[in-house]
Amino acid sequence: MPGPLAGFRVVELSTMITGPLTGMLLADMGADVIKIENPEGGDPFRSYGGGEYSAQFCSYNRNKRSVAISLKSETGRRLLEKLVTGSDVLIENFRPGVMERLGFGDERLRALNPRLIRCSITGFGRGGPYSSRPCYDAIAQGLSGMSSQFLDPDKPRLAGTTISDNVTGQYACYGIMAALLERERTGVARSVDVNMLDATMAFMPEPFAYYTQNGEVADAYLRIKNSQAYAFRCADGKMLATHMASQQKFWMQFSEAIGRPDLVDDPRFATLVGRVENYEALLDIAGGIFAEHPRLHWIQRLEQFDIPFTPVNSIPEVFEDPQVQHLSSFMTLSHREKGDLTALRRPVTFDGSRADQPTVAPPTLGEHTAEVLRECGLETGD
Ligand SMILES: CC(C)(COP(=O)(O)OP(=O)(O)OC[C@H]1O[C@@H](n2cnc3c(N)ncnc32)[C@H](O)[C@@H]1OP(=O)(O)O)[C@@H](O)C(=O)NCCC(=O)NCCSC(=O)C(=O)O
């Protein structure tokens, strides 16, 4: 595999999003990631929507190898033992206690390979009153206070995208990278623990700071007002968002762009604080103006006046967006049996080039079982 982590081996015992994302972030950097799956259907994410190659599963498992083997069988245990001995990192996102029951608790792992960096992802940590509960994205969003931050207090909504899961996977990767760097320098391999509750709170430090420093809760509406973000519906029904930021020059240019230079002298809107206080009034005035022309008109006009703005793109529109096309953000992965698949590229490039981006399609269940067993000197059924 090309990439800066080429030569590092990772064993991934993970399902759904958190652990698989962590593994994929390392695989995207060139690590050899071996995902061990329960032969009974594999990662449950595979069968979301039927089949074993769902869009959900494919989003988090490219550039990996899949081994389908029961870790409760003799061969499975021997394989894991060999893999642990020859790997740099082990990622698991089971509930606390599962690794011990499988016979691979901390002490055993350390004894098998003192250089192994073990990364454990849990819902709530390895101890404490909730530690044995099952955890999914919605649970961490609710417990962390994140759900309460979404507008309507009578109907708190979950963020549609799986923010807690994805953020946890990224923090786990951050921990692993730091541990790897330290191990390379000092020879000491540490255990990395990340839990979804802490990760989600760490992702949104502002409401906690705002509450402790100002004694009140800044809800999402207040934050939008403070951030000077506006969304408008244009004449063709399409949405457009602008950001006035804190800079006065953008406000002046905006007033000109919408044909209302007089607003600059309006005392309600003259300062940032005024515009926050009179957010609704400004939204009404500008909203009426945006409703007069289709979105394309406004895109051209706001660009001409150097306003920070964006169309609120639908997912199909993202593919068509000229900047997304310029960045080549998507790539095609080809699988021998499954055909072509469109996938996002790694969002990090080195030396201005995409050349070291690994491009292996997600594996089918057990695609590499025989290959990995052979590499470990084992035969199926041993
Ligand atoms: C996701 C979970 C709720 C799933 O709960 P469970 O299905 O009850 O799994 P557990 O982790 O408790 O236990 C896993 C069991 O599978 C067994 N197991 C695992 N792999 C194997 C293989 N290869 N062979 C045989 N048996 C296996 C393992 O030994 C355990 O058995 P026994 O020892 O016999 O019990 C939980 O794992 C969890 O809370 N994980 C931590 C937080 C997390 O990452 N959540 C998912 C985020 S993704 C997400 O939220 C989202 O998609 O949305």
Ligand as a Chemical Component Dictionary entry (heavy atoms), coordinates in Angstrom:
data_LIG
# 
_chem_comp.id                   LIG 
_chem_comp.type                 NON-POLYMER 
_chem_comp.pdbx_formal_charge   0 
_chem_comp.three_letter_code    LIG 
# 
loop_
_chem_comp_atom.comp_id 
_chem_comp_atom.atom_id 
_chem_comp_atom.alt_atom_id 
_chem_comp_atom.type_symbol 
_chem_comp_atom.charge 
_chem_comp_atom.model_Cartn_x 
_chem_comp_atom.model_Cartn_y 
_chem_comp_atom.model_Cartn_z 
_chem_comp_atom.pdbx_ordinal 
LIG C1  C1  C 0 -22.024 -1.678  19.479 1  
LIG C2  C2  C 0 -22.488 -2.449  20.724 2  
LIG C3  C3  C 0 -23.732 -1.805  21.295 3  
LIG C4  C4  C 0 -22.848 -3.883  20.250 4  
LIG O1  O1  O 0 -23.285 -4.657  21.358 5  
LIG P1  P1  P 0 -23.225 -6.228  21.325 6  
LIG O2  O2  O 0 -23.649 -6.710  19.973 7  
LIG O3  O3  O 0 -24.002 -6.730  22.491 8  
LIG O4  O4  O 0 -21.648 -6.542  21.386 9  
LIG P2  P2  P 0 -20.575 -6.582  22.571 10 
LIG O5  O5  O 0 -19.532 -5.584  22.301 11 
LIG O6  O6  O 0 -21.209 -6.511  23.915 12 
LIG O7  O7  O 0 -19.993 -8.047  22.416 13 
LIG C5  C5  C 0 -19.567 -8.544  21.192 14 
LIG C6  C6  C 0 -19.738 -10.051 21.211 15 
LIG O8  O8  O 0 -19.401 -10.543 19.921 16 
LIG C7  C7  C 0 -18.388 -11.497 20.050 17 
LIG N1  N1  N 0 -17.536 -11.484 18.859 18 
LIG C8  C8  C 0 -17.018 -10.412 18.247 19 
LIG N2  N2  N 0 -16.290 -10.769 17.181 20 
LIG C9  C9  C 0 -16.360 -12.103 17.110 21 
LIG C10 C10 C 0 -15.847 -13.072 16.230 22 
LIG N3  N3  N 0 -15.089 -12.749 15.192 23 
LIG N4  N4  N 0 -16.132 -14.356 16.477 24 
LIG C11 C11 C 0 -16.898 -14.718 17.529 25 
LIG N5  N5  N 0 -17.436 -13.846 18.397 26 
LIG C12 C12 C 0 -17.169 -12.548 18.185 27 
LIG C13 C13 C 0 -17.639 -11.097 21.293 28 
LIG O9  O9  O 0 -16.889 -12.140 21.783 29 
LIG C14 C14 C 0 -18.812 -10.728 22.198 30 
LIG O10 O10 O 0 -19.431 -11.901 22.687 31 
LIG P3  P3  P 0 -19.639 -12.204 24.237 32 
LIG O11 O11 O 0 -18.334 -12.087 24.930 33 
LIG O12 O12 O 0 -20.189 -13.589 24.234 34 
LIG O13 O13 O 0 -20.611 -11.171 24.744 35 
LIG C15 C15 C 0 -21.363 -2.537  21.778 36 
LIG O14 O14 O 0 -20.270 -3.277  21.227 37 
LIG C16 C16 C 0 -20.858 -1.188  22.258 38 
LIG O15 O15 O 0 -21.536 -0.497  23.020 39 
LIG N6  N6  N 0 -19.631 -0.823  21.844 40 
LIG C17 C17 C 0 -18.919 0.375   22.299 41 
LIG C18 C18 C 0 -19.412 1.658   21.656 42 
LIG C19 C19 C 0 -19.461 1.641   20.122 43 
LIG O16 O16 O 0 -18.467 1.654   19.458 44 
LIG N7  N7  N 0 -20.702 1.583   19.584 45 
LIG C20 C20 C 0 -20.973 1.487   18.156 46 
LIG C21 C21 C 0 -20.860 2.839   17.534 47 
LIG S1  S1  S 0 -21.373 2.830   15.894 48 
LIG C22 C22 C 0 -22.959 3.466   15.955 49 
LIG O17 O17 O 0 -23.332 4.002   16.893 50 
LIG C23 C23 C 0 -23.858 3.463   14.833 51 
LIG O18 O18 O 0 -23.612 2.800   13.857 52 
LIG O19 O19 O 0 -24.867 4.152   14.953 53 
# 
loop_
_chem_comp_bond.comp_id 
_chem_comp_bond.atom_id_1 
_chem_comp_bond.atom_id_2 
_chem_comp_bond.value_order 
_chem_comp_bond.pdbx_ordinal 
LIG C1  C2  SING 1  
LIG C2  C3  SING 2  
LIG C2  C4  SING 3  
LIG C2  C15 SING 4  
LIG C4  O1  SING 5  
LIG O1  P1  SING 6  
LIG P1  O2  DOUB 7  
LIG P1  O3  SING 8  
LIG P1  O4  SING 9  
LIG O4  P2  SING 10 
LIG P2  O5  DOUB 11 
LIG P2  O6  SING 12 
LIG P2  O7  SING 13 
LIG O7  C5  SING 14 
LIG C5  C6  SING 15 
LIG C6  O8  SING 16 
LIG C6  C14 SING 17 
LIG O8  C7  SING 18 
LIG C7  N1  SING 19 
LIG C7  C13 SING 20 
LIG N1  C8  SING 21 
LIG N1  C12 SING 22 
LIG C8  N2  DOUB 23 
LIG N2  C9  SING 24 
LIG C9  C10 SING 25 
LIG C9  C12 DOUB 26 
LIG C10 N3  SING 27 
LIG C10 N4  DOUB 28 
LIG N4  C11 SING 29 
LIG C11 N5  DOUB 30 
LIG N5  C12 SING 31 
LIG C13 O9  SING 32 
LIG C13 C14 SING 33 
LIG C14 O10 SING 34 
LIG O10 P3  SING 35 
LIG P3  O11 DOUB 36 
LIG P3  O12 SING 37 
LIG P3  O13 SING 38 
LIG C15 O14 SING 39 
LIG C15 C16 SING 40 
LIG C16 O15 DOUB 41 
LIG C16 N6  SING 42 
LIG N6  C17 SING 43 
LIG C17 C18 SING 44 
LIG C18 C19 SING 45 
LIG C19 O16 DOUB 46 
LIG C19 N7  SING 47 
LIG N7  C20 SING 48 
LIG C20 C21 SING 49 
LIG C21 S1  SING 50 
LIG S1  C22 SING 51 
LIG C22 O17 DOUB 52 
LIG C22 C23 SING 53 
LIG C23 O18 DOUB 54 
LIG C23 O19 SING 55 
# 
